[in-house]
Amino acid sequence: MATNLSCTTSRPCMQHGIHLQRGVQNPLRPQQLQCFKHRAYSAQLLKPSVVRAQGRGEQAARAAKKPVKAVEQTSLFQGIAEAQGQLNASNVSWTTFLGLALLAGVTFGSFIQVSHNNPNLPVYNYFTFNIDVFKGQIQAYDPQNFNVGIAKESGLVPLLLAPIWLLFPYLQVLLDEYNAEDPATVEANSDGKAGSLAFNLLMWGSIVSAFLLSGYVYLNDFPHWQCSGILSVTAFLNWKAFDNTKQGLFLAALLTVGAPLTEVVIVNGLHLWHYDRPDFFGVPHWAGWCYAQYATGTGNFGRYLWKKLKA
């Protein structure tokens, strides 16, 4: 009984013996067996002992790959640690960097949030007031005032935004350092992008436009799936235009999933705010797409700030 099978590579197909068993036939060619990996056929049958030997060989090969995965995982953590070391060795003070990021969050971040709050996205339960954006006036809270330029705000907003503005600028510069040789990372940190105030203002203008769009579709009772479809497109376009890095996409995905899950706890446990038209444990699920764009914005702010402090 022959023990070699021919395949399309014109080499013995002994390595695929595990896929061949005595008596298993190809239904299109009843007298032959199929090599499933190379899609070649043979009238030869492998001896059961050869099949078993090949099976043990493949199991040994799979077992040999496990230490490689462990090494790769260790290398990832080592790479992150080395990137942190490179950042620590720079002339940038972490106290200054994180302090300015926090200041930007409670001031500029709160201002950006105003674009979100005309259609009660969300309805705050504590320390509430209205802001007339065009007149620059603070007014008594009226959740039913949907006039253009009226935003519903809360004194809690700066505190709630602070963790995002502290964490995501830091994570962005850390992962950029880890992935510093990637061409997309180099471009994202160029003077024309990360180092450009005009570029960052253009980015925030685009993000605010997406926030205003989210308010429009919500206020006009678009179905949640349509809101999700529209805002997922704006999130992707903003990432593509203003970031386009793997680490930026990872951070956007992290906030897309993590922030709505955090809101579930805030809405149902702490009761700091609520939505009048939720669909996911008290939260509209598509809010994650708005958070994704926040990740792109705060990440690029981190790049801009780091570049200016390092200069």
C-alpha positions as CSV (number, residue, x, y, z in Angstrom):
1,M,0.0,0.0,0.0
2,A,1.5,3.3,-1.0
3,T,1.9,5.9,1.6
4,N,2.5,9.1,-0.4
5,L,-0.1,11.2,-2.0
6,S,0.4,13.7,-4.8
7,C,-0.9,17.3,-4.4
8,T,-0.8,20.4,-6.5
9,T,2.6,21.3,-5.2
10,S,4.0,18.1,-6.8
11,R,5.3,17.0,-3.3
12,P,4.2,14.1,-1.1
13,C,1.1,15.1,0.8
14,M,2.1,13.1,3.9
15,Q,1.7,16.3,6.0
16,H,-2.0,16.2,5.3
17,G,-2.4,12.6,6.3
18,I,-4.5,13.6,9.2
19,H,-7.3,14.6,6.8
20,L,-7.3,11.2,5.1
21,Q,-8.9,8.1,6.5
22,R,-9.3,4.6,5.1
23,G,-12.6,4.2,3.3
24,V,-13.5,8.0,3.1
25,Q,-14.4,8.7,-0.5
26,N,-14.7,11.8,-2.7
27,P,-18.3,11.8,-3.7
28,L,-17.4,13.3,-7.1
29,R,-14.9,10.5,-7.7
30,P,-16.0,7.5,-5.7
31,Q,-12.8,5.6,-6.1
32,Q,-10.5,8.4,-4.8
33,L,-9.7,10.3,-1.7
34,Q,-9.4,14.1,-1.4
35,C,-6.5,16.0,0.1
36,F,-8.6,18.8,1.7
37,K,-5.8,21.4,2.0
38,H,-4.5,21.1,-1.6
39,R,-7.8,20.0,-3.2
40,A,-5.9,17.2,-5.0
41,Y,-7.1,13.7,-5.4
42,S,-5.5,10.3,-5.3
43,A,-6.5,6.7,-5.6
44,Q,-3.9,5.8,-3.0
45,L,-4.9,5.1,0.6
46,L,-2.8,5.9,3.6
47,K,-2.0,3.3,6.1
48,P,-3.8,3.9,9.5
49,S,-0.5,3.9,11.2
50,V,0.8,6.7,8.9
51,V,-2.4,8.7,9.6
52,R,-2.0,8.4,13.3
53,A,1.7,9.4,13.0
54,Q,0.8,12.5,11.0
55,G,-1.9,13.4,13.6
56,R,0.6,13.2,16.4
57,G,3.0,15.4,14.3
58,E,0.4,18.1,13.8
59,Q,-0.5,18.1,17.5
60,A,3.2,18.5,18.4
61,A,3.4,21.4,16.0
62,R,0.4,23.1,17.6
63,A,1.9,22.6,21.0
64,A,5.2,24.2,19.9
65,K,3.3,27.4,18.8
66,K,2.0,28.1,22.3
67,P,5.4,29.3,23.8
68,V,5.7,31.6,20.7
69,K,2.4,33.3,21.6
70,A,3.6,33.7,25.2
71,V,6.8,35.4,23.9
72,E,4.7,37.7,21.6
73,Q,2.5,38.7,24.6
74,T,5.6,39.4,26.7
75,S,7.1,41.4,23.9
76,L,3.9,43.5,23.8
77,F,4.1,44.4,27.4
78,Q,7.8,45.0,27.1
79,G,7.2,47.3,24.2
80,I,4.6,49.3,26.1
81,A,7.0,49.6,29.0
82,E,9.8,50.8,26.7
83,A,7.5,53.3,25.2
84,Q,6.6,54.6,28.6
85,G,10.3,54.9,29.4
86,Q,10.9,56.9,26.2
87,L,8.1,59.3,27.2
88,N,9.5,59.6,30.7
89,A,12.9,60.4,29.3
90,S,11.6,63.4,27.4
91,N,11.6,66.9,28.6
92,V,7.9,66.9,29.1
93,S,6.5,67.0,32.6
94,W,3.6,64.6,33.2
95,T,2.2,67.0,35.8
96,T,2.1,69.8,33.2
97,F,0.7,67.5,30.4
98,L,-2.1,66.0,32.5
99,G,-2.9,69.2,34.2
100,L,-3.4,71.0,30.9
101,A,-5.4,68.1,29.5
102,L,-7.7,68.3,32.6
103,L,-8.0,72.1,32.2
104,A,-8.9,71.7,28.5
105,G,-11.5,69.1,29.4
106,V,-13.4,71.1,32.0
107,T,-13.3,74.2,29.9
108,F,-13.2,73.5,26.2
109,G,-14.7,70.0,26.7
110,S,-17.7,71.4,28.5
111,F,-18.1,74.0,25.7
112,I,-18.1,71.2,23.1
113,Q,-20.6,69.3,25.1
114,V,-23.1,72.2,24.7
115,S,-23.5,71.2,21.1
116,H,-24.9,67.9,22.3
117,N,-27.5,69.0,24.7
118,N,-30.3,70.9,22.9
119,P,-32.4,67.8,22.2
120,N,-32.0,66.4,25.8
121,L,-29.0,64.3,25.0
122,P,-29.1,63.5,27.9
123,V,-31.6,65.0,30.5
124,Y,-29.5,65.9,33.6
125,N,-31.1,65.4,37.0
126,Y,-28.8,67.6,39.1
127,F,-27.2,71.1,39.0
128,T,-29.1,71.9,35.8
129,F,-29.4,75.1,33.9
130,N,-29.9,76.3,30.3
131,I,-27.3,78.2,28.2
132,D,-28.3,80.6,25.4
133,V,-25.3,80.1,23.2
134,F,-26.0,83.2,21.0
135,K,-26.6,85.6,23.9
136,G,-24.1,84.1,26.2
137,Q,-26.6,83.9,29.0
138,I,-27.2,81.3,31.7
139,Q,-31.0,80.7,32.2
140,A,-33.2,78.7,34.4
141,Y,-33.4,75.0,33.4
142,D,-36.2,74.3,31.0
143,P,-35.9,70.8,29.4
144,Q,-38.7,71.6,26.9
145,N,-37.0,74.6,25.4
146,F,-35.7,73.3,22.0
147,N,-35.0,76.7,20.5
148,V,-31.9,76.9,18.4
149,G,-28.9,77.9,20.5
150,I,-30.4,76.7,23.8
151,A,-28.4,74.0,25.5
152,K,-29.3,72.1,28.6
153,E,-26.3,71.8,30.8
154,S,-25.3,70.5,34.3
155,G,-22.5,71.5,36.7
156,L,-21.6,67.8,36.7
157,V,-20.4,67.9,33.1
158,P,-16.8,69.0,33.8
159,L,-16.4,66.2,36.4
160,L,-17.8,63.6,34.1
161,L,-15.6,64.7,31.2
162,A,-12.4,64.8,33.2
163,P,-11.6,61.1,33.1
164,I,-11.8,61.0,29.3
165,W,-9.6,64.1,28.9
166,L,-7.1,62.8,31.3
167,L,-6.9,59.2,30.0
168,F,-7.2,59.3,26.3
169,P,-4.6,62.0,25.5
170,Y,-2.2,60.0,27.6
171,L,-3.0,56.7,25.9
172,Q,-2.7,58.3,22.5
173,V,0.8,59.5,23.0
174,L,1.8,56.2,24.7
175,L,0.5,54.0,21.9
176,D,2.0,56.4,19.3
177,E,5.4,56.0,20.9
178,Y,4.9,52.2,21.0
179,N,4.0,52.2,17.3
180,A,6.3,55.1,16.3
181,E,7.7,53.4,13.2
182,D,4.3,53.0,11.5
183,P,3.9,55.3,8.5
184,A,0.4,56.3,9.6
185,T,1.7,57.2,13.1
186,V,4.5,59.3,11.6
187,E,2.0,61.2,9.4
188,A,-0.5,61.7,12.3
189,N,2.3,63.3,14.4
190,S,3.6,65.5,11.6
191,D,3.7,69.3,12.0
192,G,0.9,69.6,9.4
193,K,-1.4,67.5,11.6
194,A,-0.7,67.0,15.3
195,G,1.4,70.1,15.4
196,S,-1.1,72.3,13.6
197,L,-3.7,74.3,15.5
198,A,-5.7,74.9,12.3
199,F,-5.8,71.1,11.7
200,N,-7.1,70.5,15.3
201,L,-9.7,73.2,15.1
202,L,-10.9,71.8,11.8
203,M,-11.2,68.4,13.4
204,W,-13.2,69.7,16.3
205,G,-15.5,71.6,13.9
206,S,-16.1,68.3,12.2
207,I,-16.8,66.5,15.5
208,V,-19.2,69.3,16.7
209,S,-21.0,69.0,13.3
210,A,-21.5,65.2,14.0
211,F,-22.7,66.0,17.5
212,L,-25.3,68.5,16.1
213,L,-26.3,65.9,13.6
214,S,-26.9,63.4,16.4
215,G,-29.1,65.9,18.2
216,Y,-31.1,66.5,15.0
217,V,-31.8,62.8,14.3
218,Y,-32.7,62.2,18.0
219,L,-35.0,65.2,18.3
220,N,-36.8,64.3,15.1
221,D,-37.4,60.7,16.3
222,F,-35.2,58.9,13.8
223,P,-35.3,55.1,14.6
224,H,-32.3,54.1,16.7
225,W,-30.9,51.9,13.9
226,Q,-30.9,54.9,11.5
227,C,-29.2,57.1,14.1
228,S,-26.6,54.3,14.6
229,G,-26.0,54.0,10.9
230,I,-25.6,57.7,10.3
231,L,-23.3,58.4,13.2
232,S,-21.1,55.3,12.6
233,V,-20.3,56.8,9.2
234,T,-19.4,60.2,10.7
235,A,-17.2,58.4,13.3
236,F,-15.4,56.4,10.6
237,L,-14.9,59.5,8.4
238,N,-13.5,61.6,11.3
239,W,-11.1,58.8,12.3
240,K,-10.0,58.4,8.7
241,A,-9.5,62.1,8.0
242,F,-8.0,63.1,11.3
243,D,-6.2,60.0,12.7
244,N,-6.0,57.0,10.4
245,T,-3.8,54.9,12.8
246,K,-4.4,51.5,14.3
247,Q,-4.0,52.8,17.8
248,G,-6.4,55.6,17.1
249,L,-9.0,53.1,15.9
250,F,-8.4,50.9,19.0
251,L,-9.0,53.9,21.3
252,A,-12.1,54.8,19.4
253,A,-13.4,51.3,19.7
254,L,-12.6,51.2,23.4
255,L,-14.6,54.3,24.1
256,T,-17.4,53.2,21.8
257,V,-18.0,50.2,23.9
258,G,-16.8,51.3,27.3
259,A,-18.6,54.7,27.6
260,P,-22.2,53.4,27.0
261,L,-21.6,50.6,29.4
262,T,-20.4,53.1,32.0
263,E,-23.5,55.2,31.3
264,V,-25.7,52.2,32.0
265,V,-24.3,52.3,35.6
266,I,-24.6,56.1,35.8
267,V,-28.2,56.1,34.5
268,N,-29.5,53.1,36.4
269,G,-27.3,53.2,39.5
270,L,-26.3,56.8,40.2
271,H,-29.3,58.4,38.4
272,L,-27.2,61.5,37.5
273,W,-29.0,61.8,34.1
274,H,-31.5,59.9,31.9
275,Y,-32.6,59.7,28.3
276,D,-36.3,60.2,27.3
277,R,-35.9,57.8,24.4
278,P,-33.5,55.0,25.3
279,D,-33.2,51.6,23.8
280,F,-30.4,49.8,25.7
281,F,-30.7,49.6,29.5
282,G,-31.7,53.2,29.7
283,V,-29.2,54.4,27.1
284,P,-29.4,54.9,23.3
285,H,-26.9,52.3,22.0
286,W,-25.7,54.6,19.2
287,A,-24.3,57.1,21.8
288,G,-21.1,55.0,21.5
289,W,-20.5,56.4,18.0
290,C,-20.4,59.9,19.5
291,Y,-17.9,58.8,22.1
292,A,-15.8,57.3,19.3
293,Q,-15.4,60.7,17.8
294,Y,-14.6,62.1,21.2
295,A,-11.7,59.6,21.4
296,T,-10.4,60.9,18.0
297,G,-10.6,64.5,19.3
298,T,-9.0,64.0,22.7
299,G,-6.4,61.7,21.2
300,N,-5.3,64.3,18.7
301,F,-5.4,67.0,21.4
302,G,-2.9,64.8,23.3
303,R,-0.7,64.7,20.3
304,Y,-0.9,68.4,19.8
305,L,-0.2,69.2,23.5
306,W,2.7,66.7,23.7
307,K,4.3,68.2,20.6
308,K,4.0,71.7,21.9
309,L,5.4,70.9,25.3
310,K,8.2,68.9,23.8
311,A,9.3,71.7,21.4
